[in-house]
Every structure is written in structure tokens, then in C-alpha cells.
């Protein structure tokens, strides 16, 4: 790597004066031009060499190490492997394997064809120029050649008694010339895997999303080797990054991450939070180029066939013009998912326990702590101070909520492995919240004309004590047809 002399002096503080020994060229072309002209190079950078030695590979470094060399002199020697992982901190983007260190590329086979196309186009330009400026046959002494120019409509004088100048007809370009260019271009497209669909256009009369996706997949397969190398390098880089984080990050650090549904989350980082989980997996093929038009055609086709709900299809399409419309359609889903994040927060577990469980009290006579007890007559739980226990909902249910959608998305999350790993208090918070939504659904009354009338009497407050305090067990059927131990039908509110 190259660094400025000041950077080397500040970071390594060598015992000698650092001298610039290389040049930071603005471009390869500029450097080649300077060398070709024989101009004196201006040296303004220092070449810094690092030699990484793995443990056991050199007798002088049994535990590994790093040697940094500047101006052919060592400026830093580390006699122990300095990284928390055994691999080198370099990431190679592998191409087509050749059996050696350096890989191959499809460009190696494409360069000769590209040269042939450039040559043919140069010949075509030369023929065009020749036809635009034709040559003449004339008798010696009949015209003054210096007076002939490229001016349009120019009259060419010639001496009397001589034959007038005769235009030499240009040679006709054979049709095989253009056929050869088209064939070479087709060969170049086949080798590089860059056909019409990869250039943003679709073949004529091809409108099916499945057909476009198939053509795109054929072109992308040519890049699968290079993309696999990139994905492997990114996986290794991710593991190394997490290893450095686990070793060097201190406590009390706020980390911003992109969570589920591409929503930003902030977590409080603590040492040991990873608990050894430093494996990184890149989704295979995710680095391959994708056609937005092909994706939209395929999703639209699925929506037309009824394989995908319209609201889900519009969300997947990710069309900028429809962002506002999609947000309005998915407002209930997004609200339910935000509530899922709040109830799944392990930092709120203690708060949930206080809200959902009876609290102990103090005996005024003895001053001793009195634990909560269950009333033997009603079966309801009582706080330690003798007051009836009333569980409070961690996340309230609002009168404007779409209860059916909320129950569906909350239950979708409760079917995941992530939910199964939550503490019991968080699971109880989910259960109570879902049952509140189901009670609100059951409070919808049907009048004689078939119109829906909502009774919001219990939607803002908590549930009756007997529902969660140890009263009647099992599901009770509500007036709206929903049961407390399962979500209602997803066909909509009746």
C-alpha cells in the first residue's frame, strides 16, 4: 500500500527520515504517458510493505506476527499473530479458477472479438469517408488540383481541349461485411452473457414475466462463478468484522441495524452479546444483477393468476410511484409489526412481568412481605396487599385498529422460532394483546339491516379480571364468531 510520508511518520515514528519512493498516479493512462514521454516522475508517496506470518510458518516467529517495511527498513515488528481469527485479513474476489493464484475472466475470450468489431467499424468509417470524398481521373495538365476542395456544389474548371475529370466509382461494400459484424456481435453477447434482457430491453414479442426471468437467468449464469467468489469474500469479511467487534468493542454502545422488514432498529451493545455467534451467510445469488422489469412482470403475472394477494404483490414490486399507495394499504401490517418489535424486546421483560403478574405487599402489622395469593372462592389472584389483581396490557388495543389484521400478523410472528426463544413474560404479553384484539372483534354487533356496529367499550382499557386472573379456563365464543384461543377467519369482518 502507499501512504504519505507524514502518515508513515505519525503512525510508525521510525528512527530515520522517511523518503518518498513512489508516485500516486491519478490513472494508469497518465502514468504510462509520463513514462513514454520520458518525463521525470514526481515521487510523493511511500510504499509500505506488510509481511503477515502465520503461527508455525517461520522459526523466528513461532506464534506468528507482522513485519512492516518502509524504505527497505523495518519500522514495526509484531512477534505474535495480532488478529482474533486465523485467516489473513485479505479478501480475494475469485473469478474462473485456473489452478493458480490468479483467476481467469470471460473478458479474456471477449477481447479478441471486441477487437474484430472495432476493426470492422474502423473499416466502415474508412469506406464512408472514401465514398464521401471520391477520387478523379483527369488528363495531366487539364485541371489545377490545388483548386479542388470539399466544398459542396463546387465547379471544377478544366482546360479546353482536354477531357473533363471523371469520378472513380467507389467499391461496393459486400453484404457479408455487415453479416460478419452482426455475427461477431452475437458471439460476443454469447460469451459475455449480455443479451437484450441484460441491457434493459426485452426481445420482440416477449412479454411474459416467466420468459423474461428465464432469459435473465441464462445471462446471469455466465457470472455465477465471479459472483460466488464475491459472496465468499463478503462472508469471510463479515466473520472477521464480528470477531473484531467481539474483541475490541466496549460496553454501552448504541448500534443501529436494519432489522426485519427493512426497519431501522437501535440496540444497546454489551460485551459478550454475540456469545460466539459470528457465522455470516450471504444468500446465494443475491449479488447477481436483477432486472426490475422482469421482476415486475413476474409479480404481476402471479397477481393475475391469484397466486399472490394484490397488497403483497404491490409491496414486493417496490415501485417508487406507488410507495405512498402501498404505505396506505399496508398501514395495518406495519403497525402490527411495530407492536411485535415492542413486545419482543427482551429489555422490556421486567416491565412485562410487573404488568402481568400480581405484586407482593407488606403486612402493616408485622412489616413482613406478603406474597400474592389466589382467592379460594372466586379463583382470582390477589396482590400481596389484598387488592384484586388487574393485569395491565403492555401494548394497548386502540379503537382505530384493524383487529383482524393485527391478530393475523401477531400470530404469524408467534409461529416463528424467534418467538419460541422469548422469555415467558414476553410471550404472555403477546397472548394478552392478541386476546384483547379478539375481544374487540367479538364486541362487533350485527344489526337487523346487516350493517356493522362496533362496541368500543372495552377496547381502551384492560380486560376484566376474570378473563386473565384465573377465572374460567378455555376459549369462550364471542358474538362475532371469534374464539379466544385462535384468530378469526381472514375473510374480513362480518
N, C-alpha and C positions, 0 to 999 in steps of 0.2 A: 504494500500500500504506500501511497505518497502522502506526506504531510508537510506543512510549512516548517521552516527551521524554528520559528518561535514556539510552535506546538510541541515539537520534539524537546526543546529546551525546557519548557514548563512541565512536561509530563515525566521526563526521564532524568532531567538535571545531570547530564553527562559531565565528566571531568574535562572534556575537550570542547573546543569551539565547533559547533555543528556547521557543516558546509553544505550548501545546496548542490546536489549531484544529478538532478533530473529536471525535467520540464513538464509542467501541467499543460499539455496541448489542449486547445479548445476543441479540436476534432482530429480524426485520423487524417483527413484530407489536408488540413492545414500543416500538420507535422510532415507529411510526405512532400508537400510543396516546398517547405523550408529546406528539407534535406536535398531535394532535387536542385534547388537553386544554389545550394552551397552556402546559404546564409548562416551566420553564426547563431547558434541556439542560445536563448536566454534561460539559464538554469535558475529556477525559483522554488523548487520543491526538494524534499529529502525522501529518498527511498528507504522505507522502514521494512525490514525483513523479520518475520517471526518464524521460529522453528519450534513446532509443537512435538513433544516427545512423550509417547505413551509409556506407562509403567512397564518395566522389564524389557524395553526395546534398546536400551543403551546402558553399558556398565557404569557410566558416570552418573546416570540418573535412574537409579533402581525404582524410585517412586514416580517417575515421570517428571515433566517440567516444561518450561517455556524459556527460550533464549531469544532476546530481541537484539538485532544488529542494526547499527546506523553508521554509515561511512566506514564499513568493514570492521567496526569495533563493537563489542558487546556493551549495551547500555542497561540491560536488565536480564537477570538470571533468576529464574524461579525453579528450585530443586524439588518441587512436588506438583503433582497434577492439580491445577487450580480450580477445576470445574466439578460440579456435583453430578456429572454424568460422564460415562466412559468414552463417548464419541467425540470426534473432532468438531469444533464449532464452525464448520463449513458445510454448506448445503449445495449439493450438485444437482442441477436440473438435467437429468439424463435424457438423451434422445434415443435414436436407434442403436442398440448395443452392437459393438464391433469386436468385443473380446479384449479391448484395451481400455485405457482410462478415458479417452475422448470418444464420445459417441458420434453417430452419423446423423444426417438430416435428409429429408426429402428434397431439400433445396439443392443438394449435390447432383441429383438426377434432373432437376428442373433447370439448372443454369445453362446446360448446352442447348436445350430447346428455346430458352429465352433469348440466347444469342442468335439463334437461327431466325426467330421472329424479328429481332432488331435489325438483322442484316437484310431480311426481305423488305422491311419497311423502309430502310435506307435506300434500297434499290428502287422502290416505288417512288420515293421522293425524287431520286435522280432522274427517273423516266419522266416524271411530271415536269421537272424543270427543263428537260430536253425538248419535250413537246411544246412547252410554253415559249421557248426561245429556239426556234428551228434554225438549222444551218442552210446555206445557199450555195448553189453552183453559179459561178459567174466567170466570164471571159476576162483574162488578165488585162487590166487597163481599162475595163468598161465602167467600173464604179470606184468611188473613193470609199474604201472600207471604213475609214475613221468617221464618216458621216452617218453610218448605220448605227442606230441606237435601239433601245427597247421601248421607245415612245409609241403608244397605241396610235394606229392610223397614220404612221409616218410614211411619206412618199420617198422612194429611193431613186434618185436620179442616176441615169447611166448614159454613156456617150452614144451618139448616133452612129449607126452602122454596126453596133455590137448587139448581141443577143441579150435580152433582159435577164436579170438574175432569176434563177429557178430554185424554189424551195425544195430542200431534200426531205422527202416524207419520212416521218418517224416510224420506227418499227412498232408494230402492234404487240401489246403485251399478251402472251398466251393465257388462256383461261386456267391452265394448270398452275400458273403463278399464284393466283388467288386461292385456288383449291389447296395448294401446299401450305399457304399461310393459315387457312382455316383448320386444316388437319393438324398442323403443329400446335395451334392454339388449343385444339381439343385434347391432344396428347398432354399438353402442359396442365390442363384442367384435371385430367385423369390422374396424373402423377401427384399433383398438389392437393387434390380433393377439394377444389374450389370451383364448383359449378354455379349455375344460376342461383340456386336456392341459398348458397353460402354468400353470394354477393348482394343479397337483399331482394332478388327478383325470383319469380316462380316461372317454370316452364309454361308455355302456352297451353291453355285448356286444362290446367291442373289447379283445381280449387278445393279439393278435399283436404281437410286437415291431416288425416291419416297419411295420404300420399305425400304431402309436403314434409311431414315428420319423418317418413321413410327416406325420402331423398336427403334430408338434412342428416339423418343418422349415417347414411352411406358416406357422405363427405366427412363427417366428424370422426369416423372410424380411422381415417388416414392419420389423424392427430392423436389417436389413443395412446400411442407409445410415449410421445412427448408429454402429454397431459398426465399420464401415470407417473412420470418422473417428477413433474411439478408437484403433484399431490403427495408423493412420498417425501419430497423435501419439505413441504409445508407441515406434514405430520411430525417429522423429526424436529423441525424448528419449534413447533408447539410444545413438544415434550421437553425440549431444552429450556424453553421460556418458563414453563411451570416449575421445573427443577430449580431454576434461579430464583423464582418467586418464593418457593418454599424455604429456600436457604437464607435469602437476604432481606426479604420484606419484613418490616417490623409490625407491631400490633397497631390497632386503632387507625386503620387506613380505610377510607371510603373508596370503593371500587365501582365504577359504572360499567354495566354489562348490558348486552342485548339479550333479553330473555325470550320466553315463548311469545309467539305472535308478533315478533319484532318490536316488542315494547321495551323501553329502557328501564332498567332496574338499578338500584344502588344498594350494595351490601356492605356490611361492616366487616372488613377483613381482620382476621385474627391469626396469629401464628399457629400453624397446625390445622388450619381449616381444610386443606386439601386431604389430609390424612392418608398420604401416599397415593392418592388418585391422580396420576399425572399421565394417563394414557390419552392420546389425541387421535381421533379418526376423522379423516376427510372423506366425505361422501364420494364414492367412486363416480367419475364422470362429471362432477359438479364444475370442473374447470373447463369443460368443453364449451365452445360457443353455441349459443341457442338463438334460434330465430323467433323473434317476438310475433311475427305474422303467423308462423306455423303453430305456435302455442295458442294464439287467439283462435285460429281456425279449428284446431282440435277441441278446445274447450267449448266453442260454440256448437260444434257438431255433437258433443256429448250432451249439452243442454237441450238441443233439439230432439235427441233420442230419449230424453228423460233419464239419462244415467247420472246426471248431476243437477242438483237444485239450482234454480236461477241465481239465488243470492250467493251461494257458494261459488258458482261459476264467475260471477262478476267480481268477487273478491280475488279469485285466482288470476283473472285477466290482468289486473294491475294496470289499467288504462288511466293515464293522468286526467283525461277529460271526465272520467266517471268517478273520480275519487270522492267528490262531495256526495254524489248519489249513493255510492257504496257505503260511505260512513253513515248516512241516514238509514240505510236498510239494515246495517249490522250494528246499530247503536245498542240494541238489547244484548247481543252476543258480547260486545266489547265491555259493556257494563258488568255482565256476569263474570267475565274473565278477570276483570279488575277485582271483583269481590273474591274470586278464587285465590288471587295472589295475596290478598289481605288475610284470608282465613288460613292459608298455607304457610304463613310467615312463622317460623319457629321462634322468632324473637318475641312474638305476642302470646306464646303458650302460657306463660304465667298469668297474663291478664285473662285469658280464656278460662283458666282454672278458677279464678276468683269469681268470674261472672256465672259460671255454670255449676258450681258446687257450693253447698252450704258452708258458712263460715263458723268457726268456733267462737265462743263467747267467754265472759268472765263472770263467775258467781259473785254477786255483790256481798254475800255473807262471808265466804271463805277466801275470796280473791283468787281462787284456783280456776284454771282453764276448763271450760265445759265443751265437750265435743258435740257436734251435731247428732241429733237422734231422729229416728223415724217414728211418727205418731202411730201407735198400735191400732188406733181406731180407724183413722182415715187412710193410713199408709203413706201420708205425705211427709216429706222431710222438714225438720225444724232446725233453725240456726241454733248455735250454742246459747244465745241469749233468750231463747224461747219464742222468737218471732217466726212466722211461717217463711219458709224459703221460697223465693220467687226468682227463678233463673232469668238473667238478662241476656237478650240476643247480642252477640258480639258484633254482628252486622245487621242493622235494622232492615225490615222489609217496608218498602215505600208504596204509597197508593198508586204511583205512576209506573210501577214496574210491570213488565210483561211477565207475569208469574210463570206461564207455561214455558217460555223461552229460558227463564232463569233456572227452573227445575231441570230442564234438559241439559244445559251447559254445566250446571253444578254436578249432575250425575255423570256426565261424560268425564269430568275430571276425577270423580270418585272411583272410576273404573281403572285408573292408571296405577302403575307401580309407585309413582311418586306419592300418591295419596296413601298407599298402604304403608309407607315408611314414615308417615307423620306421627307425632305424639297423639295420645288418646284425646287430649284436650282439644286439639285442632280438629280431630275427627268429630268430636261432639259438637263443635261449633258449626261444622258443615251440616250435621244431622239436624240440629235445631233450626238453622237457617232454611234448609230445604222444607222442613215441615211447616214453617211459617208461611212459605210460599204456597204450599199445598192447602193450608187452612184458608188462605186468601182466595185461592181458586174455589174452594168449597163454599165460600161465602157469596158467590155469584148466584143470584136468584133469577129464575126464568119466569117472566110474567105471562099472562094469558095470550098476548099477541106475539110471543116468540122473541121479544126483544131482551137484550141482556141488561140487567141492572146489577151494579156492583155494590156490595155492602162492605164498606171500608172500616167498620167499627173496630176490628182487631188488627188492622194492618200496621198501625204505627207503634203500638205498644207490644209488650211481651205476651206470650201465650198464657192461658190460665194455668194456675199451679198444678192442677190435677193432670194436665197433659204431659208435664215433664218432671213432676215431683214424685213419681212413683205411684200414680193412680192406675187407671185401667190400662192393662198391657195389651199389645197387639194393635192392629190397624183398625181405625174406625172410619166408616164410609161417610163422606160429606155429601152435601146436597148437590154439588157439581159433578158427582160421579167419580172424583179422585179419591184415592186411599192414601193414608198417611205413611204407608210402608212402601210406596212406589210412585213414580211420576205418572201424571195423567197422559192420555193419548196426545200425540204430537200433531194431530189434525187441526188443532185450533180450539179456542174457547167456544163452547156451545151457548 
